[in-house]
Amino acid sequence: MKRLHLDLRRDGPIGPLGLVLAALLSFGFALWLYKYPVLRGSSPFWWRENADITQYLAGFNAFVHEPWHWPLLRITSLNAPEGTYATFLDTVPLYALFLKAVHPGAGYWNPYGLWIGLCFVLQGVGAWWICREARVRSWAVLVALALLLACFPALTRRIPHTSLMSQWLLLFALALYLRSGRLQRLATRGWIPLVVGAFYINIYLFVMVSSIFAADVLREALRAPLQRAAVLRALAAPVLAFGLLYLSMWITLMPLPPGAAKGDWGFGYYSMNLLAPLHGGMLLRLEHPQAADTQGEGHNYLGIFLLLLTVWVFRLRARLDPGFWRRHRLLCGVLVLLTLYALSDRVYLGSNLLYTVWMPPQLENLTSTFRSSGRFFWPVGYAIVVFTVLGVARYLRPRMAATVLAALVALQLWDLQLHHEGVRAEIAQQGSQVIDPGRWDAFLGPDVTALNYYPPSRCNDTPAHQTLLPTMVYAVRHGYPLSTGYIARTAKSCTGYAAEIARLPAGTAVVFEKTSFPAQRDAEQLMGPGAVCADMQAVFLCRRNNIPSR
């Protein structure tokens, strides 16, 4: 016991007590911001029928309540009969796989409040790990870094997109980059599980993590360019990581069904504005901070007080450690490239289009897959926070550093008041009921076994939130396979409805969205003779008349 006590004192904030403190601080901030019902998963915020979270919950419940399929992430009840994958429903596939294995649960349930809490705990772990690899032994620095990373604006506002809350992956990547630098060799055993795991959490974050990994690999390869063995060891790491990932995909994803992994429109539309890092606080309020609401995907406010301190640390580094930028030139290059991609091919300063960039057609697969390009500034923002805090810790005396960082945290939290009010307003939203389950149950009767929906997703301009998502929830809750769904990167034919409907089994009912089929007779004509339809307010619901109603 005495020896343990001495070890804890010697390790200070980079020991086990520091880890616990950082995790508790980060989780405590989440509890303060979102409140307990949100983290418990019981808040009305989670149970709306027409929001993005509706897709995640419906997809998760469809996945965990189905029998196991091969590949393991396959779902057959959505986008039937071809099926789809939990990956395309933003279910946080790694988390969903774990829960399906250990606790599938009963009924329609929500695991994502717990995931948000876990993400904040891991955000604190990331802060602690960065301090550990930087050999920072100041409690004040650990507390400041944990709180600044917990209140990171691009993190706290992403709660409607649950898998994107997993930004601790970026902190782990930065920690591994620091670890490789400290050890003077690539931290391969850490990089491999992080890269593979990131792929099964969120594809955007996977690419960001891989970018930092690439910088670390190149740094290692160039550290001793004339030593062939060292270069081969550096290159072996990505081969192992991505090779293992490729092999795992034949267990979890491959082969993909027809129409899967399709790109989508939006690159240049969901981008970051050049003013984004400056707009979003109490102190500085810009009149025209973005060109359109869609640039909210590029919301990347960092904090005006943090940026002022960053400039000071930058000048201090240039004077006291002029070799810093040369040592980290590859990571800086990657961060510059990520910033350019975040700005997209249409670069705006406020509401003004400054210039457009010609994009080679060969990049279309990239830009259509990662169309919300504004998100790619996140690693840059996190790197700025880490650079600033560690710079203060390194170049100021401990008491002065503690004072400066305490002031920064206080000013940052004050500056983010409006931001936090906006986050709380968003999670206070409550959706209205689109579908009357009792009416649908009575009309469909006991013999209906499946639902088809027309037009399929992406076959018209009507937002899926209006009718498709509520229909998807109803189908999952009642165990009906559904012919389509609000599913990323999946497309179905937008023609030939009549012929397809004519071939449907007797136990299949059909849902017609009213924007594309404004009159009930349009639905009845497609259904053909011997069908009965009912106006269900949002849609027309039809079945064969040889299926008795209740």
C-alpha positions as CSV (number, residue, x, y, z in Angstrom):
1,M,0.0,0.0,0.0
2,K,2.8,2.4,0.9
3,R,4.5,1.7,-2.4
4,L,1.3,2.4,-4.3
5,H,0.9,5.7,-2.5
6,L,4.4,6.8,-3.4
7,D,3.8,5.9,-7.0
8,L,0.7,7.9,-7.2
9,R,2.5,10.9,-5.7
10,R,5.3,10.6,-8.1
11,D,3.1,10.2,-11.2
12,G,0.8,13.1,-10.2
13,P,-1.8,14.0,-12.8
14,I,-0.5,11.5,-15.3
15,G,-1.2,8.6,-12.9
16,P,-4.5,6.8,-12.2
17,L,-5.9,9.7,-10.0
18,G,-5.4,12.1,-12.9
19,L,-7.2,9.7,-15.3
20,V,-10.2,9.5,-12.9
21,L,-10.3,13.2,-12.4
22,A,-10.2,14.0,-16.1
23,A,-12.9,11.5,-16.9
24,L,-15.1,12.8,-14.1
25,L,-14.6,16.4,-15.1
26,S,-15.6,15.7,-18.7
27,F,-18.6,13.6,-17.7
28,G,-19.6,16.2,-15.2
29,F,-19.6,18.9,-17.9
30,A,-21.9,16.7,-20.0
31,L,-24.2,16.2,-17.1
32,W,-24.3,20.0,-16.5
33,L,-24.9,20.8,-20.2
34,Y,-27.4,18.1,-21.2
35,K,-28.9,17.0,-17.9
36,Y,-29.5,13.5,-16.6
37,P,-32.7,12.6,-18.7
38,V,-30.7,13.1,-21.9
39,L,-27.8,10.9,-20.7
40,R,-30.2,8.3,-19.4
41,G,-31.9,8.2,-22.8
42,S,-35.4,9.0,-21.5
43,S,-35.7,12.6,-22.6
44,P,-38.3,13.4,-25.2
45,F,-35.4,14.6,-27.4
46,W,-34.7,11.0,-28.2
47,W,-38.2,9.9,-29.1
48,R,-39.1,12.2,-31.9
49,E,-40.5,10.5,-35.0
50,N,-39.0,13.0,-37.6
51,A,-35.4,13.8,-36.6
52,D,-32.0,12.4,-37.5
53,I,-32.0,10.5,-34.2
54,T,-35.1,8.6,-35.4
55,Q,-32.9,7.0,-38.0
56,Y,-30.3,5.9,-35.5
57,L,-32.8,4.4,-33.1
58,A,-34.9,2.7,-35.7
59,G,-31.7,1.2,-37.3
60,F,-30.3,0.1,-34.0
61,N,-33.5,-1.6,-32.9
62,A,-33.9,-3.3,-36.3
63,F,-30.4,-4.6,-36.0
64,V,-30.4,-5.9,-32.5
65,H,-33.8,-7.6,-32.7
66,E,-33.0,-9.5,-35.9
67,P,-31.3,-12.9,-35.8
68,W,-27.5,-12.8,-36.6
69,H,-26.8,-12.7,-40.3
70,W,-23.7,-13.0,-42.4
71,P,-22.0,-10.6,-42.7
72,L,-22.5,-9.6,-39.1
73,L,-23.7,-6.0,-39.6
74,R,-26.4,-7.0,-42.1
75,I,-30.0,-5.9,-41.6
76,T,-32.7,-7.6,-43.7
77,S,-35.8,-5.8,-42.4
78,L,-34.9,-2.4,-43.9
79,N,-34.4,-1.8,-47.6
80,A,-36.0,-5.2,-48.0
81,P,-35.5,-7.6,-49.7
82,E,-31.9,-6.6,-50.5
83,G,-31.3,-5.4,-47.0
84,T,-28.7,-3.0,-45.7
85,Y,-26.0,-2.6,-43.0
86,A,-26.0,-1.1,-39.6
87,T,-23.1,1.1,-40.8
88,F,-25.4,3.0,-43.2
89,L,-27.8,3.8,-40.4
90,D,-25.3,5.6,-38.1
91,T,-25.9,3.1,-35.4
92,V,-22.3,3.3,-34.1
93,P,-21.7,-0.2,-35.5
94,L,-19.1,-1.3,-33.0
95,Y,-21.3,-0.3,-30.1
96,A,-24.4,-1.9,-31.7
97,L,-22.5,-5.2,-32.3
98,F,-21.5,-5.3,-28.6
99,L,-25.0,-4.6,-27.4
100,K,-26.5,-7.2,-29.7
101,A,-24.1,-9.7,-28.3
102,V,-24.5,-9.0,-24.6
103,H,-27.9,-7.3,-24.2
104,P,-30.3,-7.0,-27.1
105,G,-33.0,-6.0,-24.8
106,A,-36.8,-6.2,-25.2
107,G,-39.0,-3.8,-27.1
108,Y,-37.9,-0.5,-28.7
109,W,-35.1,0.9,-26.6
110,N,-32.5,3.7,-26.7
111,P,-28.8,3.0,-25.9
112,Y,-27.5,6.4,-27.1
113,G,-27.8,8.4,-24.0
114,L,-25.3,6.0,-22.4
115,W,-23.1,6.4,-25.5
116,I,-23.0,10.2,-25.1
117,G,-22.0,9.8,-21.5
118,L,-19.3,7.3,-22.5
119,C,-18.0,9.7,-25.2
120,F,-17.5,12.4,-22.7
121,V,-15.7,10.0,-20.3
122,L,-13.4,9.1,-23.1
123,Q,-12.9,12.7,-24.0
124,G,-11.5,13.2,-20.5
125,V,-9.4,10.1,-21.0
126,G,-8.0,11.6,-24.2
127,A,-7.1,14.8,-22.3
128,W,-5.3,12.7,-19.6
129,W,-3.5,10.6,-22.2
130,I,-2.3,13.7,-24.1
131,C,-0.9,15.1,-20.8
132,R,0.7,11.8,-20.0
133,E,2.5,11.6,-23.4
134,A,3.6,15.2,-23.1
135,R,4.9,14.4,-19.6
136,V,2.9,17.3,-18.1
137,R,2.8,16.9,-14.3
138,S,0.6,19.9,-13.5
139,W,-2.9,19.3,-12.1
140,A,-4.0,22.7,-13.3
141,V,-3.0,21.9,-16.9
142,L,-4.9,18.6,-16.8
143,V,-8.0,20.2,-15.4
144,A,-7.9,23.0,-18.0
145,L,-7.3,20.7,-20.9
146,A,-10.1,18.3,-19.8
147,L,-12.6,21.1,-19.5
148,L,-11.6,22.9,-22.8
149,L,-11.9,19.6,-24.7
150,A,-15.2,18.7,-23.0
151,C,-16.7,22.1,-24.0
152,F,-15.3,22.0,-27.5
153,P,-18.2,23.6,-29.5
154,A,-18.0,21.3,-32.5
155,L,-18.5,18.4,-30.1
156,T,-21.3,19.7,-27.8
157,R,-23.6,20.7,-30.7
158,R,-23.3,17.4,-32.5
159,I,-25.7,15.5,-30.1
160,P,-28.4,15.1,-32.8
161,H,-25.8,13.1,-34.8
162,T,-24.8,10.6,-32.2
163,S,-21.9,8.8,-33.9
164,L,-20.2,12.1,-34.6
165,M,-20.0,12.7,-30.8
166,S,-17.2,10.1,-30.8
167,Q,-14.6,12.8,-31.2
168,W,-12.4,11.2,-28.5
169,L,-11.1,9.2,-31.4
170,L,-9.3,12.4,-32.6
171,L,-7.8,13.0,-29.1
172,F,-6.6,9.4,-28.9
173,A,-5.0,9.9,-32.4
174,L,-3.2,13.1,-31.2
175,A,-2.1,11.2,-28.0
176,L,-0.6,8.4,-30.1
177,Y,1.2,10.9,-32.3
178,L,2.7,12.4,-29.2
179,R,3.6,8.9,-27.9
180,S,5.4,8.1,-31.2
181,G,7.4,11.3,-30.8
182,R,8.3,10.6,-27.2
183,L,9.3,7.0,-27.9
184,Q,11.1,7.9,-31.1
185,R,9.3,5.1,-32.8
186,L,5.9,4.5,-34.2
187,A,3.3,3.5,-31.6
188,T,2.0,0.7,-33.9
189,R,0.2,-1.3,-31.2
190,G,-1.9,1.7,-30.4
191,W,-2.6,2.8,-33.9
192,I,-3.9,-0.5,-35.3
193,P,-6.9,-0.9,-32.9
194,L,-7.6,2.8,-33.1
195,V,-7.8,2.9,-36.9
196,V,-9.9,-0.3,-37.1
197,G,-12.2,0.7,-34.3
198,A,-12.7,4.2,-35.8
199,F,-14.0,2.6,-39.0
200,Y,-16.7,0.8,-37.1
201,I,-17.8,3.9,-35.2
202,N,-18.0,6.7,-37.8
203,I,-16.5,6.9,-41.3
204,Y,-15.8,10.6,-41.1
205,L,-13.8,10.2,-37.9
206,F,-12.1,7.2,-39.4
207,V,-10.7,9.3,-42.2
208,M,-9.6,12.1,-39.8
209,V,-7.8,9.5,-37.5
210,S,-6.2,7.9,-40.6
211,S,-4.9,11.4,-41.7
212,I,-3.1,11.9,-38.4
213,F,-1.9,8.3,-38.6
214,A,-0.5,9.0,-42.1
215,A,1.4,12.0,-40.7
216,D,2.9,9.8,-38.0
217,V,3.9,7.1,-40.4
218,L,5.6,9.5,-42.7
219,R,7.4,11.2,-39.8
220,E,8.7,7.8,-38.8
221,A,9.8,6.9,-42.3
222,L,11.6,10.1,-42.8
223,R,13.3,10.0,-39.3
224,A,15.9,7.6,-40.7
225,P,15.4,7.6,-44.5
226,L,18.7,5.8,-45.1
227,Q,17.9,3.0,-42.7
228,R,15.9,0.5,-44.8
229,A,14.8,-1.5,-41.8
230,A,13.4,1.6,-40.0
231,V,11.5,2.6,-43.2
232,L,10.0,-0.9,-43.6
233,R,8.9,-0.9,-39.9
234,A,7.1,2.4,-40.5
235,L,5.4,1.2,-43.6
236,A,4.4,-2.1,-42.0
237,A,2.1,-0.3,-39.6
238,P,-0.4,1.0,-42.2
239,V,-0.2,-2.4,-44.0
240,L,-1.2,-4.2,-40.8
241,A,-3.9,-1.7,-39.8
242,F,-5.6,-1.4,-43.2
243,G,-5.0,-5.1,-44.0
244,L,-6.7,-6.1,-40.8
245,L,-9.5,-3.7,-41.5
246,Y,-10.0,-5.2,-45.0
247,L,-10.1,-8.7,-43.6
248,S,-12.6,-7.7,-40.9
249,M,-14.9,-6.2,-43.6
250,W,-15.4,-9.8,-45.0
251,I,-16.9,-10.7,-41.6
252,T,-18.9,-7.5,-41.0
253,L,-19.8,-5.9,-44.4
254,M,-18.7,-7.7,-47.5
255,P,-20.1,-8.3,-50.1
256,L,-22.3,-5.2,-50.2
257,P,-25.8,-5.5,-51.6
258,P,-26.8,-3.9,-54.9
259,G,-27.2,-0.1,-54.7
260,A,-25.2,0.2,-51.5
261,A,-22.3,2.6,-50.8
262,K,-23.6,5.2,-53.2
263,G,-22.4,8.8,-52.9
264,D,-24.6,11.8,-52.5
265,W,-24.8,15.4,-53.4
266,G,-23.7,18.2,-51.0
267,F,-20.0,18.9,-51.3
268,G,-19.5,22.6,-51.3
269,Y,-22.9,23.1,-49.8
270,Y,-22.2,21.6,-46.3
271,S,-18.9,23.4,-46.0
272,M,-17.0,25.6,-43.5
273,N,-17.0,29.4,-43.8
274,L,-13.7,31.2,-43.3
275,L,-15.3,33.1,-40.4
276,A,-16.4,29.9,-38.7
277,P,-13.5,29.8,-36.1
278,L,-14.4,33.3,-35.0
279,H,-18.2,33.2,-34.8
280,G,-20.2,31.6,-32.1
281,G,-19.3,33.4,-28.8
282,M,-20.6,36.2,-26.6
283,L,-17.7,38.6,-27.2
284,L,-17.5,38.7,-30.9
285,R,-20.8,38.5,-32.9
286,L,-20.6,38.7,-36.7
287,E,-23.5,40.0,-38.7
288,H,-23.1,37.6,-41.7
289,P,-21.0,34.7,-40.5
290,Q,-22.0,32.3,-43.2
291,A,-23.4,32.1,-46.6
292,A,-26.3,29.7,-45.8
293,D,-27.7,27.6,-43.0
294,T,-26.1,24.6,-44.5
295,Q,-22.7,25.9,-43.5
296,G,-23.8,25.0,-40.0
297,E,-22.1,21.6,-40.8
298,G,-18.9,23.6,-40.7
299,H,-19.6,25.2,-37.3
300,N,-16.1,25.3,-35.9
301,Y,-16.0,28.1,-33.4
302,L,-12.8,27.8,-31.2
303,G,-13.2,30.7,-28.8
304,I,-11.8,34.1,-29.3
305,F,-9.9,34.0,-26.0
306,L,-8.3,30.7,-26.9
307,L,-7.3,32.0,-30.3
308,L,-5.7,35.1,-28.7
309,L,-3.7,32.8,-26.4
310,T,-2.8,30.6,-29.4
311,V,-1.2,33.6,-31.2
312,W,0.8,34.4,-28.1
313,V,2.0,30.7,-27.7
314,F,2.8,30.7,-31.5
315,R,5.1,33.6,-31.1
316,L,6.6,32.1,-28.0
317,R,7.3,28.9,-29.8
318,A,8.9,30.7,-32.7
319,R,11.3,32.5,-30.3
320,L,12.1,29.7,-27.9
321,D,11.8,26.6,-30.0
322,P,12.3,27.5,-33.7
323,G,12.7,23.8,-34.7
324,F,9.1,22.9,-33.5
325,W,7.5,23.5,-36.9
326,R,10.1,21.5,-38.7
327,R,9.7,18.6,-36.4
328,H,5.9,18.6,-36.9
329,R,5.8,19.7,-40.5
330,L,4.1,16.6,-41.7
331,L,1.3,16.9,-39.2
332,C,0.9,20.6,-40.0
333,G,0.7,19.7,-43.7
334,V,-2.1,17.2,-43.0
335,L,-4.0,19.8,-41.0
336,V,-3.7,22.3,-43.8
337,L,-5.1,19.8,-46.3
338,L,-8.0,19.0,-43.9
339,T,-8.7,22.7,-43.6
340,L,-8.7,23.1,-47.4
341,Y,-11.1,20.2,-47.7
342,A,-13.3,21.7,-45.0
343,L,-13.6,24.9,-47.0
344,S,-14.6,22.8,-50.1
345,D,-14.4,24.0,-53.7
346,R,-16.6,27.1,-52.9
347,V,-14.8,29.3,-50.4
348,Y,-16.9,31.9,-48.6
349,L,-15.9,34.7,-46.3
350,G,-19.2,35.4,-44.5
351,S,-21.8,35.7,-47.2
352,N,-19.3,36.6,-49.9
353,L,-18.1,33.9,-52.3
354,L,-14.3,34.5,-52.6
355,Y,-13.4,31.9,-55.2
356,T,-14.2,28.5,-56.6
357,V,-11.7,25.7,-57.1
358,W,-11.8,23.2,-60.0
359,M,-12.1,19.7,-58.6
360,P,-10.8,16.9,-60.8
361,P,-13.5,14.3,-61.8
362,Q,-11.3,11.6,-60.2
363,L,-12.2,13.1,-56.8
364,E,-15.9,12.7,-57.2
365,N,-16.1,9.5,-55.2
366,L,-14.3,11.2,-52.3
367,T,-16.4,14.4,-52.4
368,S,-19.7,12.5,-52.8
369,T,-18.9,10.2,-49.9
370,F,-17.6,12.9,-47.6
371,R,-19.9,15.7,-48.7
372,S,-20.2,17.4,-45.3
373,S,-16.7,18.7,-45.7
374,G,-16.9,21.3,-42.9
375,R,-16.5,18.6,-40.4
376,F,-12.9,18.0,-41.4
377,F,-11.7,21.1,-39.5
378,W,-12.3,19.2,-36.2
379,P,-8.8,17.7,-36.0
380,V,-7.3,21.2,-36.6
381,G,-9.4,22.7,-33.8
382,Y,-8.4,20.0,-31.4
383,A,-4.7,20.4,-32.4
384,I,-5.0,24.1,-31.7
385,V,-6.4,23.5,-28.2
386,V,-3.7,21.0,-27.4
387,F,-0.9,23.1,-28.9
388,T,-2.0,26.2,-26.9
389,V,-2.5,24.4,-23.5
390,L,0.8,22.5,-23.8
391,G,2.6,25.6,-24.9
392,V,1.5,27.5,-21.8
393,A,2.5,24.5,-19.6
394,R,5.9,24.3,-21.2
395,Y,7.0,28.0,-21.3
396,L,5.4,29.5,-18.2
397,R,6.2,28.9,-14.6
398,P,3.7,26.5,-12.9
399,R,1.8,29.2,-10.9
400,M,1.7,31.6,-13.9
401,A,0.6,28.7,-16.2
402,A,-2.2,27.7,-13.7
403,T,-3.4,31.3,-13.5
404,V,-3.5,31.8,-17.3
405,L,-5.2,28.5,-17.9
406,A,-7.8,29.1,-15.1
407,A,-8.6,32.5,-16.7
408,L,-8.8,30.9,-20.1
409,V,-11.3,28.3,-19.0
410,A,-13.4,30.8,-17.2
411,L,-13.5,33.2,-20.2
412,Q,-14.2,30.3,-22.6
413,L,-17.2,29.1,-20.6
414,W,-18.5,32.7,-20.3
415,D,-18.0,33.2,-24.1
416,L,-19.9,30.0,-24.9
417,Q,-23.0,30.9,-23.0
418,L,-25.1,31.6,-26.1
419,H,-23.8,28.4,-27.6
420,H,-24.8,26.3,-24.6
421,E,-28.2,28.0,-24.6
422,G,-28.6,26.9,-28.3
423,V,-27.6,23.3,-27.4
424,R,-30.1,23.2,-24.6
425,A,-32.9,24.6,-26.8
426,E,-32.1,21.9,-29.4
427,I,-32.3,19.0,-26.9
428,A,-35.5,20.5,-25.5
429,Q,-37.3,19.9,-28.8
430,Q,-40.3,17.6,-28.8
431,G,-41.7,16.2,-32.1
432,S,-45.4,15.9,-32.9
433,Q,-47.0,12.5,-33.7
434,V,-47.1,11.9,-37.4
435,I,-48.5,8.4,-37.4
436,D,-51.5,7.2,-35.3
437,P,-50.5,3.7,-34.5
438,G,-54.0,2.7,-33.5
439,R,-55.5,3.6,-36.9
440,W,-52.6,1.9,-38.7
441,D,-53.0,-1.3,-36.6
442,A,-56.7,-1.4,-37.2
443,F,-56.4,-0.9,-41.0
444,L,-53.5,-3.4,-41.5
445,G,-55.0,-6.2,-39.5
446,P,-53.2,-9.3,-38.3
447,D,-52.3,-10.8,-41.7
448,V,-50.1,-8.0,-43.0
449,T,-46.4,-9.1,-42.7
450,A,-44.5,-6.4,-44.6
451,L,-44.6,-2.8,-45.8
452,N,-43.6,-1.2,-49.0
453,Y,-43.1,2.6,-49.2
454,Y,-43.3,4.7,-52.4
455,P,-41.5,6.6,-53.6
456,P,-38.3,5.0,-52.2
457,S,-35.9,7.2,-50.4
458,R,-34.1,9.8,-52.6
459,C,-36.7,9.4,-55.4
460,N,-38.4,12.8,-54.7
461,D,-37.6,16.1,-53.0
462,T,-39.8,15.6,-50.0
463,P,-37.7,15.6,-46.8
464,A,-37.6,12.0,-45.4
465,H,-38.3,13.5,-41.9
466,Q,-41.9,14.2,-42.9
467,T,-43.2,10.7,-43.6
468,L,-40.5,8.1,-44.3
469,L,-38.9,8.3,-40.9
470,P,-42.2,7.9,-39.0
471,T,-43.1,5.0,-41.2
472,M,-39.6,3.4,-40.6
473,V,-40.2,3.7,-36.8
474,Y,-43.6,2.1,-37.1
475,A,-42.3,-0.7,-39.2
476,V,-39.4,-1.5,-36.8
477,R,-41.7,-1.3,-33.7
478,H,-44.2,-3.7,-35.3
479,G,-41.6,-6.1,-36.8
480,Y,-42.5,-5.3,-40.4
481,P,-39.8,-5.5,-43.1
482,L,-39.8,-2.2,-45.0
483,S,-38.9,-1.8,-48.7
484,T,-36.8,1.3,-48.2
485,G,-35.7,3.6,-45.3
486,Y,-33.8,6.7,-44.5
487,I,-30.5,5.0,-45.1
488,A,-27.2,6.6,-46.1
489,R,-25.5,5.7,-49.4
490,T,-28.3,3.4,-50.5
491,A,-30.4,3.8,-53.6
492,K,-33.3,2.0,-55.2
493,S,-35.0,2.3,-58.6
494,C,-37.3,5.3,-58.9
495,T,-39.5,3.8,-61.7
496,G,-41.6,0.7,-62.4
497,Y,-43.7,1.0,-59.2
498,A,-46.9,-0.5,-60.8
499,A,-45.1,-3.7,-62.0
500,E,-43.3,-4.1,-58.6
501,I,-46.6,-3.6,-56.6
502,A,-48.3,-6.2,-58.8
503,R,-45.8,-8.8,-57.8
504,L,-46.0,-8.1,-54.0
505,P,-47.2,-11.0,-51.8
506,A,-50.7,-10.8,-50.4
507,G,-49.4,-9.9,-46.9
508,T,-47.6,-6.7,-48.0
509,A,-49.3,-3.4,-47.4
510,V,-48.2,-0.2,-49.3
511,V,-47.6,3.3,-48.0
512,F,-47.8,6.2,-50.5
513,E,-46.3,9.6,-49.7
514,K,-48.8,12.3,-50.6
515,T,-46.4,14.8,-52.3
516,S,-45.8,12.2,-55.1
517,F,-49.3,10.7,-54.9
518,P,-51.6,13.6,-54.1
519,A,-54.9,11.9,-54.7
520,Q,-56.1,8.6,-53.2
521,R,-57.0,7.4,-56.7
522,D,-53.3,7.6,-57.7
523,A,-52.6,5.0,-55.0
524,E,-55.5,2.9,-55.9
525,Q,-54.6,2.9,-59.5
526,L,-51.1,1.6,-58.7
527,M,-52.4,-1.0,-56.4
528,G,-54.7,-2.4,-59.1
529,P,-58.0,-4.2,-58.7
530,G,-59.0,-5.7,-55.4
531,A,-57.2,-3.1,-53.2
532,V,-58.5,-0.8,-50.4
533,C,-56.8,2.4,-49.4
534,A,-57.2,4.8,-46.5
535,D,-56.2,8.4,-46.0
536,M,-53.9,8.4,-42.9
537,Q,-53.3,12.2,-43.0
538,A,-49.6,12.0,-43.8
539,V,-49.8,9.2,-46.3
540,F,-52.2,6.8,-48.1
541,L,-52.1,3.3,-46.7
542,C,-53.2,0.5,-48.9
543,R,-53.7,-3.3,-48.7
544,R,-55.2,-6.1,-50.7
545,N,-58.9,-6.5,-49.9
546,N,-58.4,-10.2,-49.3
547,I,-56.6,-9.3,-46.1
548,P,-59.2,-8.7,-43.4
549,S,-59.0,-5.7,-41.2
550,R,-59.5,-5.9,-37.5
